[in-house]
Amino acid sequence: MKETLIQCLRAAGGILLEHFGRIREVSRKESHSHIVTEADLASEHCIIERIRLRFPDHSIIAEESGFQRRSSPFTWIVDPLDGTSNFAAGLPWFGILLAVLEHNQPVLAGMYFPESDQLYQAEKGRGVYRDSQRIHVSTEPDLSNVLCAFSLDSDPDADRTRRNILLATQLVNRTRNVRSTNCLVDFAYALDGRFGACLNGSTRIWDIAPACLMFPEAGGILTDWAGRPIDLTPTPSLLDRNFSVVGSTPALHPTLLEIIRQSGAPR
């Protein structure tokens, strides 16, 4: 499966590069913050076709085509273009995310950045690698000494937005500074220690499934904003769930949860 996962990532990456800077049409999905392009669809078709050819009995959850349930205990989670808004604007902050679940546990995961040809991959019990180098989360124990990623999308609930902005304010005051690409770049930089933590208030299963394996494999922790583990049980309802997640080092995680609680941000 690992070989197929890497082949899917690189093949889809080639498709994205063919479309990068040449997007002709952008369509909105559930809000103005969520869009889809022909590149998303072409990338997803390529990935699913390869999975089906090699593992026809595996289930697939894909961002654009939904849940294809099969008989196998294995489920592939597919994000064919994470960072679509960045991609459509010509920004290089985008990539492909893939994860494989066995029942409800992630056992294989990959993140691929076509622009830099950089691959992050993990197997359960074998660590996380950026290309050939094993990576780990930061060892810095002081929140004021780290950069922190924080991202959120538009929300029709004005009070929820206000509380998220309050959380962002508290993070700015407690960390060295806050950064955001609102895509897999933030997770990758937290995994390899460039960021001390990554918080995102609006994610779906395909955005975070790889991180659910990679953070513990890199020595970190990934939970929701209440500190609960992420439930990846593959059901149709999983596609509609919003996840507010925080990934960080074990040393920083309790402090970040307390900052979230104090801000009143929705958990």
C-alpha positions in Angstrom: 0.0 0.0 0.0 2.9 2.4 0.7 4.1 2.2 -2.8 0.6 2.9 -4.2 0.2 5.8 -1.8 3.4 7.4 -3.0 2.6 6.8 -6.6 -0.8 8.4 -6.2 0.7 11.4 -4.5 3.3 12.0 -7.2 1.0 11.4 -10.1 -1.6 13.7 -8.7 1.1 16.3 -8.0 2.1 16.2 -11.7 -1.5 17.0 -12.6 -1.7 19.9 -10.2 1.5 21.4 -11.7 0.0 21.2 -15.2 -2.9 23.3 -14.0 -1.0 25.6 -11.6 -1.2 29.2 -12.9 -3.7 28.2 -15.6 -7.0 27.9 -13.7 -9.8 29.0 -16.0 -12.8 28.5 -13.7 -13.5 28.4 -10.0 -16.7 27.1 -8.4 -18.0 27.7 -4.9 -19.1 24.9 -2.7 -20.8 25.4 0.7 -19.4 29.0 1.2 -17.2 31.6 -0.4 -14.3 30.2 1.6 -14.6 26.8 -0.1 -14.0 26.4 -3.8 -13.3 23.7 -6.3 -11.3 23.8 -9.6 -10.8 21.5 -12.5 -7.5 20.6 -10.9 -9.1 19.2 -7.8 -11.3 17.0 -9.9 -8.6 15.8 -12.2 -6.3 15.0 -9.3 -9.0 13.1 -7.4 -9.9 11.1 -10.5 -6.2 10.1 -11.0 -5.9 9.0 -7.3 -9.1 7.0 -7.2 -8.4 5.3 -10.5 -5.0 4.1 -9.2 -6.4 2.9 -5.8 -9.3 1.0 -7.6 -6.8 -0.7 -10.0 -4.7 -2.0 -7.1 -7.2 -2.4 -4.3 -10.7 -2.8 -5.7 -12.2 -3.9 -2.4 -10.9 -0.9 -0.3 -13.3 1.8 0.7 -12.5 5.4 -0.3 -13.5 8.7 1.3 -12.7 11.6 -1.1 -13.4 15.3 -0.8 -15.1 15.8 -4.1 -16.8 12.4 -4.8 -17.7 11.3 -1.2 -17.8 7.9 0.4 -17.4 4.7 -1.7 -17.9 1.9 0.8 -16.4 -1.6 0.1 -15.9 -4.8 2.1 -12.3 -4.4 3.1 -11.2 -3.1 6.6 -9.1 -0.5 4.8 -10.3 2.9 3.9 -8.4 5.5 1.9 -8.9 9.2 2.8 -8.3 11.5 -0.2 -7.7 15.2 -0.4 -6.7 15.8 -4.0 -5.8 19.5 -3.6 -5.4 20.9 -0.1 -5.1 24.6 -0.2 -7.3 25.2 -3.3 -7.8 28.9 -2.6 -4.0 29.3 -2.4 -3.6 27.3 -5.6 -6.2 29.3 -7.5 -4.5 32.5 -6.4 -1.1 31.3 -7.7 0.4 30.8 -4.3 2.6 27.7 -3.8 1.0 26.7 -0.5 -0.9 23.6 -1.7 -0.5 19.8 -1.9 -2.1 16.4 -1.8 -3.1 14.5 1.4 -3.7 10.8 1.6 -4.2 8.4 4.5 -5.1 4.8 4.9 -7.3 3.6 7.8 -7.5 0.0 9.0 -10.9 0.0 10.6 -10.8 3.4 12.3 -7.1 3.7 12.9 -4.6 5.4 10.5 -1.8 3.1 9.5 -0.3 5.0 6.5 -0.2 8.6 5.5 1.4 11.0 3.1 1.6 14.7 2.3 3.1 15.9 -1.0 4.1 19.4 -2.1 4.4 19.4 -5.9 6.0 22.8 -6.2 9.0 21.7 -4.1 8.8 18.0 -4.8 8.8 17.4 -1.1 7.2 14.3 0.4 6.2 13.6 4.0 5.2 10.0 4.7 4.5 7.9 7.8 3.7 4.3 8.7 2.3 3.3 12.0 5.1 2.5 14.4 7.9 3.7 12.0 8.0 7.4 12.4 7.6 10.3 10.0 9.9 11.1 7.1 10.4 14.3 5.0 11.9 12.7 1.9 14.6 10.5 3.5 15.1 12.4 6.7 13.2 11.4 9.9 11.5 14.4 11.5 10.2 15.3 14.9 8.1 18.0 16.5 9.9 20.9 18.2 11.6 20.3 21.6 11.0 23.9 22.7 9.1 23.9 26.0 8.3 27.7 26.1 5.3 28.8 24.0 6.7 32.3 23.8 9.7 31.0 21.8 7.7 29.3 19.0 5.8 30.3 15.9 2.2 29.0 15.9 0.0 28.4 12.9 -3.7 29.4 13.3 -6.3 29.2 10.6 -10.1 29.4 10.3 -12.7 29.9 7.6 -15.8 32.1 7.4 -18.6 31.3 9.7 -22.3 32.6 9.5 -22.3 32.6 13.4 -20.9 36.1 14.2 -20.3 35.1 17.9 -18.3 32.1 16.9 -16.2 34.2 14.7 -15.7 36.8 17.5 -14.5 34.1 19.9 -12.1 32.7 17.3 -10.6 36.1 16.8 -10.2 36.4 20.5 -8.3 33.1 20.4 -6.1 34.4 17.7 -5.4 37.5 19.8 -4.4 35.4 22.8 -2.1 33.3 20.6 -0.4 36.4 19.2 0.2 37.6 22.8 1.5 34.2 24.1 3.6 32.9 21.2 6.5 34.4 19.3 4.1 35.1 16.5 1.3 33.6 14.5 1.4 32.4 10.9 -1.1 30.9 8.6 -1.3 29.2 5.1 -4.6 27.5 6.1 -3.5 24.2 4.5 -1.2 21.2 4.9 1.8 23.5 5.0 0.9 24.5 8.6 0.7 20.9 9.7 4.0 20.0 7.9 5.9 22.8 9.6 4.6 21.8 13.0 5.6 18.2 12.3 9.2 19.0 11.4 9.6 21.5 14.2 9.6 24.8 12.3 6.3 25.7 14.0 5.7 24.8 17.7 2.0 24.2 17.1 -0.8 24.3 14.5 -4.4 25.2 15.3 -7.2 25.1 12.7 -10.8 25.9 13.6 -12.4 24.5 10.4 -11.2 21.2 9.0 -12.8 18.1 7.5 -11.6 14.5 7.7 -9.6 14.7 4.5 -7.7 17.7 5.9 -6.5 16.0 9.1 -6.5 12.2 8.6 -2.7 12.1 7.7 -1.9 14.4 10.7 -3.8 12.0 13.0 -1.0 9.4 12.3 1.9 11.8 11.7 1.7 13.8 15.0 2.1 10.9 17.4 4.7 9.3 15.0 6.7 12.6 15.2 6.5 12.7 19.0 3.6 15.2 19.1 -0.1 15.2 20.0 -3.2 16.0 17.8 -6.6 16.5 19.4 -9.7 18.5 19.1 -9.9 21.9 20.9 -11.3 20.2 24.0 -8.4 17.8 24.2 -10.3 14.8 22.9 -8.9 12.3 20.4 -10.1 12.5 16.8 -12.6 9.8 15.9 -11.9 8.5 12.4 -14.6 5.8 12.3 -15.4 5.8 8.6 -19.2 6.4 8.3 -21.1 8.6 5.9 -21.7 11.2 8.6 -18.0 11.6 9.0 -17.9 13.6 5.7 -20.1 16.4 7.2 -18.3 16.8 10.5 -16.2 19.9 11.2 -13.1 19.4 13.3 -11.3 22.1 15.3 -7.9 20.6 15.9 -4.6 21.4 17.7 -1.4 19.7 16.9 1.7 20.4 19.0 4.4 19.1 21.3 3.5 17.3 24.5 5.0 20.1 26.5 2.9 22.9 24.8 -0.3 21.0 24.4 -1.8 21.6 27.9 -1.1 25.3 27.7 -2.7 25.6 24.3 -5.8 23.8 25.5 -6.1 26.2 28.4 -5.7 29.2 26.0 -8.5 27.8 23.9 -10.7 27.3 26.9 -10.1 30.8 28.2 -10.9 32.4 24.9 -14.3 30.7 24.8 -13.6 29.4 21.3 -16.1 26.7 20.2 -14.9 23.3 21.0 
